[in-house]
Amino acid sequence: MTCLYRLDTTAADIAESFGAPRGDDPWQGGYVAPGKFAPVIAAGRDFVAGPRPAGPSLRPRIVPRLWGVLPPPSSDDPTRRILTVRNPKSPFWIGNLRNSEFRCLVPATMVMLWGSGTDYEGRRNRHWLALEGQRVFAMLGVWKDEDVPAFAILTREASGLAREIGASAMPIFAAPGTPEAQLWLHGGWDRAAALLTGPAAAALVERDRPAA
């Protein structure tokens, strides 16, 4: 599915858009590459051990996470990081997804999806998409408490524009400050899980391909 996304804004702008303190996140904008750090918005503890303490939910804040979760030891390639979640019911993911502390929002300004067909050089078509009417938006994510905390992006069957261009899957989007974003960070799994299969939160638009 997705192999790249862009976050062409600063951590300070992300903080303002999502109402989440930036802390000392140094992000200044650009490509987000697999296996590299990127800002995510989380509402849990930075390192999770034991049950969540009683009391009000923690305020969402920006924290750095590595894009790509290490696979289970039984994987054919235990060093190849998992970038997206295709089966949220898998035992590998479900424990984290049921605990809202491990859910996160992944800010982006454009997302690259593979489309059908090829360009004039015979390369598979790439399309850069964004959430209509949003300068910066979020993808639903989940993180794991590894030696280096890492995240993956939730995906679903392509619909709307993503399906029209020939993509088979797409991230699940949420705009800043929406009930969907709040539900993902704070809600019980019985309600949050509906975001993975319900109607798309907003339409997508295609953007110009960014310069290399």
Secondary structure, DSSP 8 states (H G I E B T S, - for coil): ----EEE-S-HHHHHHHHT---TT-----EEE-TTSEEEEEE-S-SS--SS--SSS----EEEEEEESB---TTSSSTTS-B-EES-TTSHHHHHHHHSGGGEEEEEESEEEEEEEEE-TTS-EEEEEEEETT-SSEEEEEEEE-SSS-EEEEEEEE--HHHHHTT-SEEE-EE-TT-HHHHHHHHS-HHHHGGGGTS--SS-EEEE-----
